[in-house]
Amino acid sequence: MRKIVVTANWDDEAKVWVATSEDIQGLAMEAKSCDALVKKLMVVIPELLDANGIEPTGNQVPVEVVSKLSMMAKVKATA
């Protein structure tokens, strides 16, 4: 089975990481930390594969989580 790519973006307004994937229909979840998000993904991905009728070869599925965090850094004003 090919690698499942999950995109995790920081939602600054909600203060959570939001994960989606074009590789698994129905994958949309959030968590307060990347670690918590990964733990949730390891439970939900096999469930969604089963729900979508996708049978992986073997007992493991390769997953890549790509995270993106954008922020503004304050700097001193120059005179």
FIKOLZA-1660 file (N, C-alpha, C; in steps of 0.1 Angstrom, whole numbers, plus 5000, padded with zeros to 4 digits):
% residues 79
   i   px   py   pz ch aa at
   1 5008 4988 5000  A  M  N
   1 5000 5000 5000  A  M CA
   1 5009 5012 5000  A  M  C
   2 5004 5023 4993  A  R  N
   2 5012 5035 4992  A  R CA
   2 5011 5043 5005  A  R  C
   3 5020 5052 5007  A  K  N
   3 5021 5060 5019  A  K CA
   3 5009 5069 5020  A  K  C
   4 5003 5070 5032  A  I  N
   4 4992 5079 5035  A  I CA
   4 4999 5092 5040  A  I  C
   5 4995 5103 5033  A  V  N
   5 5001 5116 5037  A  V CA
   5 4990 5124 5044  A  V  C
   6 4993 5128 5057  A  V  N
   6 4984 5136 5065  A  V CA
   6 4990 5150 5067  A  V  C
   7 4982 5160 5064  A  T  N
   7 4987 5174 5066  A  T CA
   7 4981 5179 5079  A  T  C
   8 4990 5184 5088  A  A  N
   8 4986 5190 5101  A  A CA
   8 4989 5205 5101  A  A  C
   9 4979 5213 5102  A  N  N
   9 4981 5227 5103  A  N CA
   9 4976 5233 5116  A  N  C
  10 4984 5243 5121  A  W  N
  10 4980 5249 5134  A  W CA
  10 4969 5259 5131  A  W  C
  11 4959 5259 5139  A  D  N
  11 4948 5268 5138  A  D CA
  11 4950 5278 5150  A  D  C
  12 4955 5289 5148  A  D  N
  12 4958 5298 5159  A  D CA
  12 4946 5304 5166  A  D  C
  13 4935 5305 5159  A  E  N
  13 4923 5310 5165  A  E CA
  13 4917 5300 5175  A  E  C
  14 4917 5287 5171  A  A  N
  14 4911 5276 5179  A  A CA
  14 4922 5270 5188  A  A  C
  15 4935 5273 5186  A  K  N
  15 4946 5268 5194  A  K CA
  15 4947 5253 5193  A  K  C
  16 4945 5247 5181  A  V  N
  16 4946 5233 5180  A  V CA
  16 4953 5230 5166  A  V  C
  17 4958 5218 5166  A  W  N
  17 4963 5212 5153  A  W CA
  17 4952 5205 5146  A  W  C
  18 4950 5208 5133  A  V  N
  18 4940 5202 5125  A  V CA
  18 4946 5193 5114  A  V  C
  19 4942 5181 5114  A  A  N
  19 4947 5171 5104  A  A CA
  19 4937 5167 5094  A  A  C
  20 4941 5167 5081  A  T  N
  20 4933 5162 5070  A  T CA
  20 4942 5154 5061  A  T  C
  21 4935 5146 5052  A  S  N
  21 4943 5139 5042  A  S CA
  21 4934 5136 5030  A  S  C
  22 4941 5138 5019  A  E  N
  22 4934 5135 5006  A  E CA
  22 4935 5120 5003  A  E  C
  23 4943 5113 5011  A  D  N
  23 4944 5098 5009  A  D CA
  23 4934 5090 5016  A  D  C
  24 4927 5096 5026  A  I  N
  24 4917 5088 5033  A  I CA
  24 4904 5097 5034  A  I  C
  25 4894 5092 5028  A  Q  N
  25 4881 5099 5029  A  Q CA
  25 4876 5100 5043  A  Q  C
  26 4872 5112 5047  A  G  N
  26 4867 5113 5060  A  G CA
  26 4876 5117 5071  A  G  C
  27 4889 5118 5068  A  L  N
  27 4899 5121 5079  A  L CA
  27 4899 5136 5081  A  L  C
  28 4895 5140 5093  A  A  N
  28 4895 5154 5097  A  A CA
  28 4894 5154 5112  A  A  C
  29 4905 5158 5119  A  M  N
  29 4905 5157 5133  A  M CA
  29 4914 5168 5139  A  M  C
  30 4912 5171 5152  A  E  N
  30 4921 5181 5158  A  E CA
  30 4925 5176 5172  A  E  C
  31 4936 5183 5176  A  A  N
  31 4942 5180 5189  A  A CA
  31 4950 5192 5194  A  A  C
  32 4952 5193 5207  A  K  N
  32 4959 5205 5212  A  K CA
  32 4974 5204 5211  A  K  C
  33 4979 5192 5207  A  S  N
  33 4994 5191 5205  A  S CA
  33 4996 5181 5194  A  S  C
  34 5008 5182 5188  A  C  N
  34 5012 5173 5177  A  C CA
  34 5012 5158 5182  A  C  C
  35 5017 5157 5194  A  D  N
  35 5018 5143 5200  A  D CA
  35 5004 5137 5201  A  D  C
  36 4995 5145 5207  A  A  N
  36 4981 5140 5208  A  A CA
  36 4975 5137 5195  A  A  C
  37 4978 5145 5185  A  L  N
  37 4972 5143 5172  A  L CA
  37 4977 5130 5166  A  L  C
  38 4990 5127 5167  A  V  N
  38 4996 5115 5162  A  V CA
  38 4989 5103 5169  A  V  C
  39 4987 5104 5182  A  K  N
  39 4981 5093 5189  A  K CA
  39 4967 5090 5184  A  K  C
  40 4960 5101 5181  A  K  N
  40 4946 5099 5176  A  K CA
  40 4946 5093 5162  A  K  C
  41 4956 5098 5154  A  L  N
  41 4957 5093 5140  A  L CA
  41 4960 5078 5139  A  L  C
  42 4968 5073 5149  A  M  N
  42 4971 5059 5149  A  M CA
  42 4959 5050 5152  A  M  C
  43 4949 5056 5158  A  V  N
  43 4936 5049 5161  A  V CA
  43 4927 5050 5149  A  V  C
  44 4925 5063 5144  A  V  N
  44 4915 5066 5135  A  V CA
  44 4919 5061 5121  A  V  C
  45 4931 5061 5117  A  I  N
  45 4935 5057 5103  A  I CA
  45 4931 5043 5100  A  I  C
  46 4934 5033 5109  A  P  N
  46 4929 5019 5106  A  P CA
  46 4914 5018 5105  A  P  C
  47 4907 5026 5114  A  E  N
  47 4892 5026 5114  A  E CA
  47 4887 5031 5100  A  E  C
  48 4893 5042 5096  A  L  N
  48 4888 5048 5083  A  L CA
  48 4892 5040 5071  A  L  C
  49 4903 5033 5071  A  L  N
  49 4907 5024 5060  A  L CA
  49 4896 5013 5059  A  L  C
  50 4893 5008 5071  A  D  N
  50 4882 4997 5071  A  D CA
  50 4869 5002 5066  A  D  C
  51 4865 5014 5071  A  A  N
  51 4852 5020 5068  A  A CA
  51 4851 5023 5053  A  A  C
  52 4863 5027 5047  A  N  N
  52 4863 5030 5032  A  N CA
  52 4866 5017 5024  A  N  C
  53 4866 5006 5030  A  G  N
  53 4868 4993 5022  A  G CA
  53 4882 4992 5017  A  G  C
  54 4892 4998 5023  A  I  N
  54 4906 4997 5018  A  I CA
  54 4913 4987 5027  A  I  C
  55 4918 4977 5020  A  E  N
  55 4926 4966 5027  A  E CA
  55 4941 4967 5025  A  E  C
  56 4948 4971 5035  A  P  N
  56 4962 4973 5033  A  P CA
  56 4969 4959 5032  A  P  C
  57 4980 4959 5025  A  T  N
  57 4988 4946 5024  A  T CA
  57 4997 4946 5037  A  T  C
  58 4996 4934 5043  A  G  N
  58 5004 4933 5056  A  G CA
  58 4996 4939 5067  A  G  C
  59 5004 4941 5079  A  N  N
  59 4997 4946 5091  A  N CA
  59 5001 4960 5094  A  N  C
  60 5008 4967 5085  A  Q  N
  60 5012 4981 5088  A  Q CA
  60 5010 4989 5076  A  Q  C
  61 5007 5002 5078  A  V  N
  61 5004 5012 5068  A  V CA
  61 5014 5023 5070  A  V  C
  62 5022 5027 5059  A  P  N
  62 5031 5038 5061  A  P CA
  62 5023 5052 5061  A  P  C
  63 5026 5060 5071  A  V  N
  63 5019 5073 5073  A  V CA
  63 5030 5084 5074  A  V  C
  64 5028 5095 5067  A  E  N
  64 5037 5106 5068  A  E CA
  64 5028 5118 5073  A  E  C
  65 5032 5124 5084  A  V  N
  65 5025 5136 5089  A  V CA
  65 5033 5148 5086  A  V  C
  66 5028 5157 5078  A  V  N
  66 5035 5169 5074  A  V CA
  66 5028 5181 5081  A  V  C
  67 5036 5187 5090  A  S  N
  67 5030 5198 5098  A  S CA
  67 5035 5212 5093  A  S  C
  68 5026 5221 5096  A  K  N
  68 5029 5235 5091  A  K CA
  68 5024 5245 5102  A  K  C
  69 5034 5253 5107  A  L  N
  69 5031 5263 5117  A  L CA
  69 5036 5276 5112  A  L  C
  70 5027 5286 5111  A  S  N
  70 5031 5300 5107  A  S CA
  70 5029 5309 5119  A  S  C
  71 5039 5318 5121  A  M  N
  71 5037 5327 5132  A  M CA
  71 5045 5340 5129  A  M  C
  72 5042 5350 5138  A  M  N
  72 5049 5363 5136  A  M CA
  72 5058 5365 5148  A  M  C
  73 5070 5369 5146  A  A  N
  73 5080 5371 5157  A  A CA
  73 5081 5387 5158  A  A  C
  74 5080 5391 5171  A  K  N
  74 5081 5406 5173  A  K CA
  74 5096 5409 5173  A  K  C
  75 5100 5420 5167  A  V  N
  75 5113 5425 5167  A  V CA
  75 5114 5439 5173  A  V  C
  76 5125 5443 5177  A  K  N
  76 5127 5457 5183  A  K CA
  76 5126 5467 5171  A  K  C
  77 5119 5478 5174  A  A  N
  77 5118 5489 5164  A  A CA
  77 5132 5495 5163  A  A  C
  78 5136 5499 5150  A  T  N
  78 5149 5506 5148  A  T CA
  78 5146 5521 5148  A  T  C
  79 5155 5529 5153  A  A  N
  79 5154 5543 5153  A  A CA
  79 5158 5550 5140  A  A  C
% end
